[in-house]
Structure formats: structure tokens, C-alpha cells
Amino acid sequence: TLIVNFTLAPILSLSNQFCQLNNIPNEAEMEVKMVDEQPTELIKVIIDPYDEQDYEILESNQLLVQNSFLNQIRIVQRSTAIVVFCQNLPIRLRIGK
């Protein structure tokens, strides 16, 4: 009889674009904690494009960016940068304060 003890740990994968935007170095070790508290449900999230290129994508594809954001993002934190993919094109956004 073989008895193996192991712990299941969730796998967290972050895109290169997200890491670069938030100054997370390659191979960084991160701690993930599960919390019991329920997140606040938001009615509105204010986002700003990260730079001029992202602004142009946002201006010409507002509905696509909005739908992509809603389909890809579940949790946001104030004053952070995120990456949303619109038809395989990354657009960098900042979450408003």
C-alpha cells in the first residue's frame, strides 16, 4: 500500500503584459490567500486607457472593449492596471480611483 500526502494548490497564471504594467518581475513568488469575505458588487467601474495607443483602440472600439472587459474581468482593485484582450489585441487599462 502506498500512501501519499499532498496539498492541492491553486495555479495562478498572470499574463506578461499584466506583470509588466504592475512591475511584477519574472519568476516572482506570490502568496495567494483565500478570504471568506464577499467582494463588493460594483454598478460602475471607471477605466482609463494606459497610453495614447490604448486610447485610440478604446475610442474606435468602445463597445468591443466594454464587452471584452465584462467577459474577461471578474475582480478589480482601485488604481491598478489590467490587460483586456479585444480580438487577440491587448489593450491596457487603468482602474479609476
C-alpha beads as a LAMMPS data file, in Angstrom:
LAMMPS data file: protein, C-alpha beads

97 atoms
96 bonds

1 atom types
1 bond types

-500.0 500.0 xlo xhi
-500.0 500.0 ylo yhi
-500.0 500.0 zlo zhi

Masses

1 110.0

Atoms # bond

1 1 1 0.000 0.000 0.000
2 1 1 1.306 3.400 -0.999
3 1 1 0.131 6.434 0.974
4 1 1 0.884 9.847 -0.475
5 1 1 0.161 13.083 1.333
6 1 1 -0.185 16.166 -0.820
7 1 1 -1.821 19.543 -0.798
8 1 1 -3.737 20.907 -3.744
9 1 1 -2.660 24.431 -4.506
10 1 1 -4.422 26.683 -6.998
11 1 1 -2.436 27.632 -10.065
12 1 1 -2.259 31.340 -10.734
13 1 1 -1.215 32.469 -14.169
14 1 1 -0.555 36.121 -14.976
15 1 1 -0.012 37.473 -18.465
16 1 1 3.315 39.090 -19.324
17 1 1 1.504 42.336 -20.133
18 1 1 -0.168 42.405 -16.703
19 1 1 3.149 41.762 -14.948
20 1 1 4.914 44.497 -16.899
21 1 1 2.132 47.023 -16.194
22 1 1 2.212 46.300 -12.479
23 1 1 6.021 45.968 -12.137
24 1 1 5.931 42.273 -11.205
25 1 1 9.318 40.726 -12.078
26 1 1 9.646 37.421 -13.959
27 1 1 9.735 34.369 -11.724
28 1 1 8.323 36.367 -8.809
29 1 1 6.901 34.325 -5.960
30 1 1 3.456 35.379 -4.860
31 1 1 1.275 34.397 -1.972
32 1 1 -2.393 33.790 -2.661
33 1 1 -4.780 33.863 0.257
34 1 1 -8.385 32.757 0.275
35 1 1 -10.677 35.106 2.170
36 1 1 -14.164 34.435 3.443
37 1 1 -15.435 37.936 2.942
38 1 1 -17.628 38.641 -0.058
39 1 1 -16.376 41.256 -2.526
40 1 1 -18.424 44.390 -3.018
41 1 1 -20.599 44.234 -6.095
42 1 1 -19.996 47.218 -8.333
43 1 1 -22.502 49.016 -10.508
44 1 1 -19.896 51.016 -12.396
45 1 1 -16.127 50.802 -12.957
46 1 1 -14.261 53.771 -14.392
47 1 1 -11.348 52.833 -16.631
48 1 1 -8.769 54.965 -18.409
49 1 1 -6.513 53.938 -21.282
50 1 1 -2.891 53.397 -20.286
51 1 1 -1.357 55.428 -23.112
52 1 1 -2.125 57.032 -26.500
53 1 1 -2.155 53.720 -28.387
54 1 1 -4.628 52.228 -25.907
55 1 1 -6.704 55.414 -26.116
56 1 1 -7.003 55.012 -29.894
57 1 1 -8.109 51.382 -29.559
58 1 1 -10.649 52.365 -26.910
59 1 1 -12.024 55.263 -28.955
60 1 1 -12.530 53.201 -32.105
61 1 1 -13.851 50.049 -30.378
62 1 1 -15.726 51.190 -27.271
63 1 1 -18.420 48.505 -27.348
64 1 1 -15.909 45.738 -28.106
65 1 1 -13.642 46.852 -25.246
66 1 1 -16.617 47.069 -22.872
67 1 1 -17.840 43.576 -23.777
68 1 1 -14.318 42.128 -23.599
69 1 1 -13.804 43.728 -20.179
70 1 1 -17.077 42.297 -18.868
71 1 1 -16.299 38.832 -20.251
72 1 1 -12.706 38.650 -19.011
73 1 1 -12.535 40.550 -15.722
74 1 1 -14.292 39.437 -12.543
75 1 1 -12.414 41.262 -9.802
76 1 1 -10.820 44.705 -9.910
77 1 1 -8.821 46.776 -7.478
78 1 1 -8.658 50.565 -7.460
79 1 1 -5.642 52.223 -9.059
80 1 1 -4.312 49.083 -10.752
81 1 1 -3.535 48.403 -14.383
82 1 1 -5.087 45.493 -16.256
83 1 1 -4.910 43.995 -19.725
84 1 1 -8.034 43.138 -21.699
85 1 1 -7.775 41.274 -24.989
86 1 1 -10.016 42.510 -27.807
87 1 1 -9.865 40.140 -30.766
88 1 1 -6.400 38.984 -29.594
89 1 1 -5.209 42.594 -29.363
90 1 1 -4.190 43.628 -25.829
91 1 1 -5.490 46.949 -24.540
92 1 1 -4.047 48.264 -21.293
93 1 1 -6.421 49.995 -18.902
94 1 1 -6.162 51.653 -15.503
95 1 1 -8.912 51.156 -12.970
96 1 1 -10.071 54.535 -11.625
97 1 1 -9.740 55.593 -8.007

Bonds

1 1 1 2
2 1 2 3
3 1 3 4
4 1 4 5
5 1 5 6
6 1 6 7
7 1 7 8
8 1 8 9
9 1 9 10
10 1 10 11
11 1 11 12
12 1 12 13
13 1 13 14
14 1 14 15
15 1 15 16
16 1 16 17
17 1 17 18
18 1 18 19
19 1 19 20
20 1 20 21
21 1 21 22
22 1 22 23
23 1 23 24
24 1 24 25
25 1 25 26
26 1 26 27
27 1 27 28
28 1 28 29
29 1 29 30
30 1 30 31
31 1 31 32
32 1 32 33
33 1 33 34
34 1 34 35
35 1 35 36
36 1 36 37
37 1 37 38
38 1 38 39
39 1 39 40
40 1 40 41
41 1 41 42
42 1 42 43
43 1 43 44
44 1 44 45
45 1 45 46
46 1 46 47
47 1 47 48
48 1 48 49
49 1 49 50
50 1 50 51
51 1 51 52
52 1 52 53
53 1 53 54
54 1 54 55
55 1 55 56
56 1 56 57
57 1 57 58
58 1 58 59
59 1 59 60
60 1 60 61
61 1 61 62
62 1 62 63
63 1 63 64
64 1 64 65
65 1 65 66
66 1 66 67
67 1 67 68
68 1 68 69
69 1 69 70
70 1 70 71
71 1 71 72
72 1 72 73
73 1 73 74
74 1 74 75
75 1 75 76
76 1 76 77
77 1 77 78
78 1 78 79
79 1 79 80
80 1 80 81
81 1 81 82
82 1 82 83
83 1 83 84
84 1 84 85
85 1 85 86
86 1 86 87
87 1 87 88
88 1 88 89
89 1 89 90
90 1 90 91
91 1 91 92
92 1 92 93
93 1 93 94
94 1 94 95
95 1 95 96
96 1 96 97
